[in-house]
Amino acid sequence: MRPYPAAFAEMLHCTLLGQLRNRMALLLAVAFIPAWIAVARLCASDREVRFSLGSLGTQAVSQASHVSQVVNALAAVTLVTGFVTFMETFKAGEMDRRLLLAGYPRVPMLLAKVTAVALIAALLALYTVAVLGASVSVRQLGPLALGLFGAGLAYGGIGLLLGSLVRGELEGFFLVIMLSLVDTGLQNPVFTVVDLSGLEVLPLYGANQLTLAAAFTSGTPWSHSLLSLAWAAATSAAALFVFHVRTRSHCAVGAAATGVPAPVTAAGPPEAAVRTSLRRSR
């Protein structure tokens, strides 16, 4: 196997294993999403809400309870994905620096984290569609899943960036919660009584438009799914840049110690030691 694919597969395996061992992440994924949807179902009224969908240039009408459940599903996906990605990146920071000192390649390390974000976002989207479909009559399940997947990707990228950027757990938690609350609150048709401008720059705009259109209309603004991909790509690139800046000295020391830029190519004790350390850290 080539060195970079081997390093990528090893890091992806260990990142996913670390997520499975994170009980808080599993609890959030399994319990928080249906609980947050149930809260909207119990608390929102059955009055009709008419709201604009700028992506389709039309208006949609539905019960406030149904709209709130869809919006709460989006909020739950963003919070869970942002939290678990931030915690995984933040806690693995010290071990990642040690791996770089041992000569582990940097790019496959971050690509594995981005791939793990995509897999987690896909699983959460499918799970949320199943939960939401049990209480709301959704017009288009496929685009709905794509919208929820985009929301998970966007906030997974934000969690990745915050995990590389902030110095304390509390800062990261606060930023994820506040950004998600502002993002979903400003775009909630039940709360918003006027059409606000500038919402297009928010991370959740594309996913929100796609999800609401899929849930309550027969139209599908496919192009808006690209906005979530753009946010995920931009935040992942920013995370790579921050990671590069903060680990330049580690890479220099690692290369000097090993004498080769990518020691994963070498078989024997050094690689085995890296793999063992990686598994124990997750």
Secondary structure, 3 states (H helix, E strand, C coil): CCHHHHHHHHHHHHHHHHHHHCHHHHHHHHHHHHHHHHHHHHHCCCCEEEEEECCCCEEEEEEHHHHHHHHHHHHHHHHHHHHHHHHHHHHCHHHHHHHHHCCCCHHHHHHHHHHHHHHHHHHHHHHHHHHHHCCCCCCCHHHHHHHHHHHHHHHHHHHHHHHHHCCCHHHHHHHHHHHHHHHHHHCCCCCCCCCCCCHHHCCCHHHHHHHHHHHHCCCCCHHHHHHHHHHHHHHHHHHHHHHHHHCHHHHHHHHHHHCCCCHHHCCCHHHHHHHHHHHHHC
